C-alpha cells in the first residue's frame, strides 16, 4: 500500500493534505503575562498538497487579532508579529471560515489536516474555539502528526544503525531526518513558513512510503465511550514529575485522582512524556476528561530537578483516549521519589529491540538512547561505553575503557 492508502480511513486515500501551523500569544516571563492555557491564536498558516502529484497547490496566511491576551515583546521576537501587525486582523471565527473556504474551493476532493504535534488541533484550536463559541468544520477533527509519523518510520527503518540516537522533534530535525526539501528563506515560528515545512515533511514521507496514521478525534472518543473505558492517556507531561504532585494536579483540575498511574517508557528505557491514568469508573474518567478538555498547565516537580536541567517551566497536559502508538510503549509504576525518577531517567528499563537484520543499533557499545540493551542486568554494567573515558553522561551504566570503543564487531541481539 502507498502512504496515502495508509492514511485513509478504511484504506481509502485522501486527495489533499491540508498542512497547518498556528502561532499564538506567549511570554517567557516568570510569572508569564500570558499563561500557556490562556494563549490566543494570532496566525494560521496553511499549505495544501496534492497527494497524487506531491505538489503544493495553495498557500495562505491568516492573521488573527487576540481578544484577551497581549502580544508581548517575547511573542513578537519569536513570531515576528507585533501589536501593529494584528490591529486590523480578522477574528478567529473569520479565520476559520476563510480556512474552510480554501478547502471547500477544491470541491469534493477528500482532505486530511497535517500538523507538527498535537498542540494545534488537540489543544489550542479546540480550547479557544470552545471559549469563543466558534464552530469547527468536520475535517479539522482528523489529522496526521508528522512528528509521530516520522519517528515511527525511523524506528522501522531497515538499518537502524544508520539512525541518530537523538530522537528528532523540531521541524528542522524532522525535515533533515527524512530528507525533506525545505523551501528557502524559512523563518521558524512563522505560521505560513512552518506550514510549508510541514508540507515538505509530509511529501517526503509519502515518497518513502511511510505509514501516516490519522488521528480521528471524534471517532476515537465515540469508541472510548462505547467501550466504557476507564483509562486515559496523559500526554505532554513535564520531564520532571512525580506521582503525588501529578495526582494533586488531577484532583485540583479534574476533580478526581487516578486509581493507578503508570508512566509509558520508550524502547530506549526513558520516559516518553506520556502516562496512563486508570480511574475508578468510566463516569469518573468522563468527568476528568471533560474538566481538563483543552489541557491544563502542569508544573514540573522542583524537588526532582537536577542541576543541569533547564529552569522549570510548565507544560500543557492533554487527557485523551489511548492510541495504537501508546500501546507499543512499556507501562511502569509512576515514580514517586527522586531516587526512582533518577533510576528511570537513566534508561534502566531499556528493552531488547531487534530489527529485520537481527541486530541492534550499536552492538552493545553503549550508544546513548540505543534500544538494544537491558541495562538492569549485570551484563550491562560491564559492556563498554562508546565514548570511553570521555563520556560525560551522568547516568551512564556502561564501563568506561581508556579509549572510545568504536571498532568492535556488531553483536547480534538474542
TAWO-V186596 format. One record per residue. N is the residue number from 0. PHI is phi in degrees with one decimal (none if undefined). Layout:
n=N phi=PHI
n=N phi=PHI
This chain:
n=0 phi=none
n=1 phi=-78.1
n=2 phi=-60.4
n=3 phi=-63.6
n=4 phi=-70.7
n=5 phi=-64.1
n=6 phi=-70.3
n=7 phi=-70.2
n=8 phi=-72.4
n=9 phi=57.5
n=10 phi=81.5
n=11 phi=-82.9
n=12 phi=-81.6
n=13 phi=-88.0
n=14 phi=-82.3
n=15 phi=-128.0
n=16 phi=-110.2
n=17 phi=-100.1
n=18 phi=-84.7
n=19 phi=-123.7
n=20 phi=-147.4
n=21 phi=-121.1
n=22 phi=-114.3
n=23 phi=-139.7
n=24 phi=-60.2
n=25 phi=-162.7
n=26 phi=-160.1
n=27 phi=-111.6
n=28 phi=-73.3
n=29 phi=-130.2
n=30 phi=-75.3
n=31 phi=-73.1
n=32 phi=-69.3
n=33 phi=-123.7
n=34 phi=-59.4
n=35 phi=-57.5
n=36 phi=-90.3
n=37 phi=-124.0
n=38 phi=-71.1
n=39 phi=-129.7
n=40 phi=-65.0
n=41 phi=-119.9
n=42 phi=-152.7
n=43 phi=-123.1
n=44 phi=-105.0
n=45 phi=-140.1
n=46 phi=-135.2
n=47 phi=-96.9
n=48 phi=-114.7
n=49 phi=-83.0
n=50 phi=-63.5
n=51 phi=-68.6
n=52 phi=-96.9
n=53 phi=64.0
n=54 phi=-100.4
n=55 phi=-82.4
n=56 phi=-90.7
n=57 phi=-159.0
n=58 phi=-127.1
n=59 phi=-157.1
n=60 phi=-138.1
n=61 phi=-120.7
n=62 phi=-90.7
n=63 phi=-125.1
n=64 phi=-84.7
n=65 phi=-69.8
n=66 phi=-102.1
n=67 phi=-123.2
n=68 phi=-117.7
n=69 phi=-96.5
n=70 phi=-90.8
n=71 phi=-77.2
n=72 phi=-56.8
n=73 phi=-62.7
n=74 phi=-62.8
n=75 phi=-63.3
n=76 phi=-63.9
n=77 phi=-73.4
n=78 phi=-99.7
n=79 phi=80.7
n=80 phi=-109.8
n=81 phi=-110.3
n=82 phi=-54.7
n=83 phi=-64.8
n=84 phi=-66.9
n=85 phi=-107.9
n=86 phi=-58.6
n=87 phi=-111.6
n=88 phi=-73.3
n=89 phi=-79.8
n=90 phi=-80.6
n=91 phi=-62.0
n=92 phi=-60.7
n=93 phi=-66.6
n=94 phi=-66.3
n=95 phi=-64.5
n=96 phi=-63.6
n=97 phi=-63.8
n=98 phi=-64.0
n=99 phi=-66.5
n=100 phi=-62.1
n=101 phi=-61.5
n=102 phi=-65.7
n=103 phi=-65.9
n=104 phi=-67.6
n=105 phi=-92.3
n=106 phi=71.2
n=107 phi=-87.4
n=108 phi=-69.0
n=109 phi=-73.9
n=110 phi=-142.3
n=111 phi=-142.4
n=112 phi=-73.7
n=113 phi=-135.6
n=114 phi=-138.0
n=115 phi=-101.2
n=116 phi=88.2
n=117 phi=-95.5
n=118 phi=-59.2
n=119 phi=-60.1
n=120 phi=-105.4
n=121 phi=-111.7
n=122 phi=-117.5
n=123 phi=-65.2
n=124 phi=-63.8
n=125 phi=-61.2
n=126 phi=-62.1
n=127 phi=-69.6
n=128 phi=-63.3
n=129 phi=-65.8
n=130 phi=-69.7
n=131 phi=-103.1
n=132 phi=56.0
n=133 phi=-103.8
n=134 phi=-77.8
n=135 phi=-101.7
n=136 phi=-65.0
n=137 phi=-60.0
n=138 phi=-69.3
n=139 phi=-81.9
n=140 phi=-98.5
n=141 phi=-141.9
n=142 phi=-159.2
n=143 phi=-106.9
n=144 phi=-98.9
n=145 phi=-68.8
n=146 phi=-68.4
n=147 phi=-64.8
n=148 phi=-65.7
n=149 phi=-65.7
n=150 phi=-62.1
n=151 phi=-64.2
n=152 phi=-65.1
n=153 phi=-63.8
n=154 phi=-68.7
n=155 phi=-98.3
n=156 phi=-61.3
n=157 phi=-61.7
n=158 phi=-121.6
n=159 phi=-64.4
n=160 phi=-64.0
n=161 phi=-83.1
n=162 phi=-88.6
n=163 phi=-75.4
n=164 phi=-70.8
n=165 phi=-85.5
n=166 phi=-74.4
n=167 phi=-68.1
n=168 phi=-136.1
n=169 phi=-71.7
n=170 phi=-59.9
n=171 phi=-62.6
n=172 phi=-67.0
n=173 phi=-64.5
n=174 phi=-62.5
n=175 phi=-66.1
n=176 phi=-65.2
n=177 phi=-106.9
n=178 phi=68.3
n=179 phi=-69.8
n=180 phi=-87.7
n=181 phi=-83.5
n=182 phi=-58.3
n=183 phi=-75.4
n=184 phi=58.9
n=185 phi=-83.9
n=186 phi=-106.0
n=187 phi=-57.0
n=188 phi=68.8
n=189 phi=-95.7
n=190 phi=-56.3
n=191 phi=-69.1
n=192 phi=-66.9
n=193 phi=-65.3
n=194 phi=-62.7
n=195 phi=-70.6
n=196 phi=-67.4
n=197 phi=-57.4
n=198 phi=-65.7
n=199 phi=-65.1
n=200 phi=-67.0
n=201 phi=-61.0
n=202 phi=-63.8
n=203 phi=-62.1
n=204 phi=-66.8
n=205 phi=-62.3
n=206 phi=-62.3
n=207 phi=-91.4
n=208 phi=73.5
n=209 phi=-72.0
n=210 phi=-73.7
n=211 phi=-128.0
n=212 phi=-61.1
n=213 phi=-95.1
n=214 phi=-87.6
n=215 phi=-100.6
n=216 phi=-62.2
n=217 phi=-71.0
n=218 phi=-64.8
n=219 phi=-68.7
n=220 phi=-70.9
n=221 phi=-61.2
n=222 phi=-63.6
n=223 phi=-60.9
n=224 phi=-70.4
n=225 phi=-63.3
n=226 phi=-86.4
n=227 phi=51.9
n=228 phi=-65.4
n=229 phi=-111.8
n=230 phi=-106.2
n=231 phi=-135.1
n=232 phi=-89.7
n=233 phi=-101.1
n=234 phi=-108.3
n=235 phi=93.2
n=236 phi=-65.2
n=237 phi=-58.1
n=238 phi=-63.1
n=239 phi=-108.2
n=240 phi=-149.4
n=241 phi=-117.0
n=242 phi=-63.2
n=243 phi=-62.3
n=244 phi=-61.4
n=245 phi=-69.5
n=246 phi=-64.7
n=247 phi=-62.0
n=248 phi=-64.3
n=249 phi=-63.6
n=250 phi=-64.1
n=251 phi=-66.9
n=252 phi=-100.2
n=253 phi=-104.8
n=254 phi=90.5
n=255 phi=-143.9
n=256 phi=-89.5
n=257 phi=-81.1
n=258 phi=-67.2
n=259 phi=-147.6
n=260 phi=-120.7
n=261 phi=-129.6
n=262 phi=-87.0
n=263 phi=-96.0
n=264 phi=-105.5
n=265 phi=-74.7
n=266 phi=-63.0
n=267 phi=-71.0
n=268 phi=94.1
n=269 phi=-107.5
n=270 phi=-59.8
n=271 phi=-92.4
n=272 phi=86.8
n=273 phi=-126.1
n=274 phi=-143.5
n=275 phi=-115.3
n=276 phi=-106.1
n=277 phi=-104.9
n=278 phi=-103.5
n=279 phi=-63.5
n=280 phi=-142.4
n=281 phi=-64.8
n=282 phi=-62.9
n=283 phi=-64.9
n=284 phi=-60.5
n=285 phi=-62.7
n=286 phi=-64.6
n=287 phi=-65.8
n=288 phi=-61.8
n=289 phi=-67.7
n=290 phi=-65.7
n=291 phi=-103.9
n=292 phi=-59.0
n=293 phi=88.0
n=294 phi=84.2
n=295 phi=-137.8
n=296 phi=-75.7
n=297 phi=-114.2
n=298 phi=-87.1
n=299 phi=-67.5
n=300 phi=-84.5
n=301 phi=-62.3
n=302 phi=-65.4
n=303 phi=-98.8
n=304 phi=-73.0
n=305 phi=-97.2
n=306 phi=-56.4
n=307 phi=-92.5
n=308 phi=-69.1
n=309 phi=-64.3
n=310 phi=-53.6
n=311 phi=-59.5
n=312 phi=-143.7
n=313 phi=-65.6
n=314 phi=-133.5
n=315 phi=-81.7
n=316 phi=-100.9
n=317 phi=-105.5
n=318 phi=-106.2
n=319 phi=-153.0
n=320 phi=-63.1
n=321 phi=-70.3
n=322 phi=-121.9
n=323 phi=-59.8
n=324 phi=-73.1
n=325 phi=-75.6
n=326 phi=-68.6
n=327 phi=-83.9
n=328 phi=-87.2
n=329 phi=-98.1
n=330 phi=-80.3
n=331 phi=-135.4
n=332 phi=-54.8
n=333 phi=-65.6
n=334 phi=-63.7
n=335 phi=-126.0
n=336 phi=-145.0
n=337 phi=-60.7
n=338 phi=-63.4
n=339 phi=-65.9
n=340 phi=-66.2
n=341 phi=-60.3
n=342 phi=-62.9
n=343 phi=-67.9
n=344 phi=-69.3
n=345 phi=-76.3
n=346 phi=89.9
n=347 phi=-64.3
n=348 phi=-94.6
n=349 phi=-56.8
n=350 phi=-124.6
n=351 phi=-65.4
n=352 phi=-136.8
n=353 phi=-109.3
n=354 phi=-90.8
n=355 phi=-67.0
n=356 phi=-82.3
n=357 phi=91.3
n=358 phi=-129.0
n=359 phi=-91.8
n=360 phi=-71.4
n=361 phi=-124.8
n=362 phi=63.7
n=363 phi=78.1
n=364 phi=-86.0
n=365 phi=91.9
n=366 phi=-58.2
n=367 phi=-65.2
n=368 phi=87.5
n=369 phi=-64.7
n=370 phi=-101.0
n=371 phi=-101.6
n=372 phi=-113.4
n=373 phi=-88.8
n=374 phi=-74.7
n=375 phi=-84.2
n=376 phi=-85.3
n=377 phi=-62.4
n=378 phi=-59.6
n=379 phi=-65.1
n=380 phi=-72.6
n=381 phi=-107.1
n=382 phi=-70.2
n=383 phi=-77.2
n=384 phi=-77.7
n=385 phi=-58.8
n=386 phi=-90.7
n=387 phi=58.4
n=388 phi=-70.3
n=389 phi=-83.5
n=390 phi=-61.1
n=391 phi=-112.8
n=392 phi=-77.1
n=393 phi=-65.7
n=394 phi=-101.7
n=395 phi=-63.7
n=396 phi=-98.3
n=397 phi=-98.0
n=398 phi=-69.6
n=399 phi=-121.2
n=400 phi=-69.6
n=401 phi=-61.7
n=402 phi=-130.0
n=403 phi=-57.3
n=404 phi=-94.7
n=405 phi=-116.5
n=406 phi=-118.7
n=407 phi=-74.3
n=408 phi=-66.2
n=409 phi=-67.2
n=410 phi=-99.5
n=411 phi=-85.5
n=412 phi=-76.9
n=413 phi=-105.5
